[in-house]
Amino acid sequence: MLAALCTHAAQAELLAAELRRHPSQKNRDEHRKQTMAVATLSTRLRLSKLGRRKHQSSEEREASGAPRRRLWVVKE
């Protein structure tokens, strides 16, 4: 599966370059297909960013103790 990911990633790079040179609907569709294949394979191989994130409840607990940022200047 890793070999397939590398192949699709390389093809996506080539299609992106071709799309920049010759923007057409056919090239957009092919690039979209390759990008979706890379996303699917990376998810199956657990290479996505989600694997590195903590659970939302633990992020919420950490953020609740942090001071709030002010988006304005307080004049005294």
C-alpha positions as CSV (number, residue, x, y, z in Angstrom):
1,M,0.0,0.0,0.0
2,L,2.9,2.3,0.7
3,A,4.2,1.8,-2.9
4,A,0.7,2.8,-4.2
5,L,0.8,5.9,-2.1
6,C,4.2,6.9,-3.4
7,T,3.0,6.3,-7.0
8,H,-0.2,8.3,-6.6
9,A,1.7,11.1,-4.9
10,A,4.2,11.3,-7.7
11,Q,1.4,11.3,-10.3
12,A,-0.5,14.0,-8.4
13,E,2.7,16.2,-8.5
14,L,3.0,15.7,-12.3
15,L,-0.6,16.4,-12.8
16,A,-0.4,19.6,-10.7
17,A,2.4,20.8,-12.9
18,E,0.5,19.9,-16.0
19,L,-2.6,21.7,-14.6
20,R,-0.5,24.9,-14.0
21,R,0.8,24.8,-17.6
22,H,-2.5,23.8,-19.3
23,P,-5.6,24.4,-17.1
24,S,-8.5,22.4,-18.5
25,Q,-11.4,20.5,-17.0
26,K,-9.9,17.2,-17.9
27,N,-6.6,18.0,-16.1
28,R,-8.6,19.3,-13.1
29,D,-10.6,16.0,-12.9
30,E,-7.5,13.9,-13.2
31,H,-5.8,15.9,-10.5
32,R,-8.8,15.6,-8.2
33,K,-8.9,11.8,-8.7
34,Q,-5.2,11.5,-7.8
35,T,-5.6,13.7,-4.8
36,M,-8.5,11.7,-3.5
37,A,-6.5,8.5,-4.0
38,V,-3.6,9.9,-2.0
39,A,-6.0,11.0,0.8
40,T,-7.6,7.6,0.9
41,L,-4.3,5.7,1.0
42,S,-2.8,8.0,3.6
43,T,-5.9,7.6,5.8
44,R,-5.6,3.8,5.5
45,L,-1.9,3.9,6.3
46,R,-2.7,6.3,9.2
47,L,-0.5,9.0,7.9
48,S,-3.0,11.8,8.4
49,K,-2.7,14.6,10.9
50,L,-5.6,13.2,12.9
51,G,-3.3,10.6,14.4
52,R,-1.1,13.2,16.0
53,R,-3.9,15.2,17.5
54,K,-5.2,14.7,21.0
55,H,-8.8,13.9,21.7
56,Q,-11.0,17.0,21.7
57,S,-12.0,16.7,25.3
58,S,-8.4,16.8,26.5
59,E,-7.8,19.8,24.2
60,E,-10.8,21.6,25.7
61,R,-9.5,20.9,29.3
62,E,-6.1,22.4,28.4
63,A,-7.7,25.4,26.7
64,S,-10.1,26.1,29.6
65,G,-7.2,26.9,32.0
66,A,-5.5,29.3,29.5
67,P,-6.1,33.0,29.8
68,R,-8.4,34.5,27.2
69,R,-6.7,36.6,24.5
70,R,-8.0,40.1,24.1
71,L,-8.5,41.3,20.6
72,W,-8.6,45.0,21.7
73,V,-6.4,47.3,23.6
74,V,-7.6,48.2,27.1
75,K,-7.0,51.9,27.9
76,E,-6.5,52.8,31.5
